[in-house]
Amino acid sequence: MYRAVTRSIEVKVTPRFMSDRSSPENGYYFWAYTIEIINRGTQTVQLKTRYWRITDAHGKLQEVRGAGVVGEEPELKPGQSYEYTSGVPLPTPSGFMVGTYGMVTTESGEGFNIDIPAFSLDSSTRTRTLN
């Protein structure tokens, strides 16, 4: 698990390689990642945007920006958490992701970014012989 805290909002990431959705012989590796966002602060906040930097083992960078996560813009009151699972394919057996969420306080409308910790995408197929 990977963890970052920004302005009393904690982001935890648990990635896992999905061998059943991957095809190493075709250069296709797929990971699922579960993210939990916990509001440990005193203000209600809402997640409005996401920004990802996804890098494969060859150093190729892909940037992804968009509204919300998995079609939602969750609102988190103090003490509340929100969890979702998404996925990412890569053409290499390893890589990493890092990013930010654009948040807004519901009372004042103040916008700010919180960190998504950098996390590793590693498949166990790199050392496995395929029959």
Phi, psi and omega in degrees: 000143179244148188216141173217148177231126177227125178050045178067018174246121183263136176238122178245137181234132175234102178271154174210137179285136182251090183297328181289343178253004183253159178219078184305325180295341177253011179067039181230116182236131186236134176238144167257150174221137178253131181240133173243129178247124184238125178271102179263009181267195184249356180247148172284134181231158177230135176278122183250324184219164175227150175219123181240143167242114183246123183238129178271180185292344177269001180085007179287126183259134173237130178251137181231127176234146178184174178278136173055199177223138181041043177078010182233157173234078189294143175255133183237115174283163177308130180088348181274158176227161179221135181231141175213162177235136177223189182209165180211133174263150173225155176275358181236159183283002176205166179174193175206162179228150174206156180186193177218155170250136173272120184246163174218140174280137184285334180285305186261345182077013179293130177262144178201160178256146171239150183279139165259124185296148173297135177222149186273141172246106181231131177259151177277355183285348181299330183252358182269139177271129179269134181271000000 
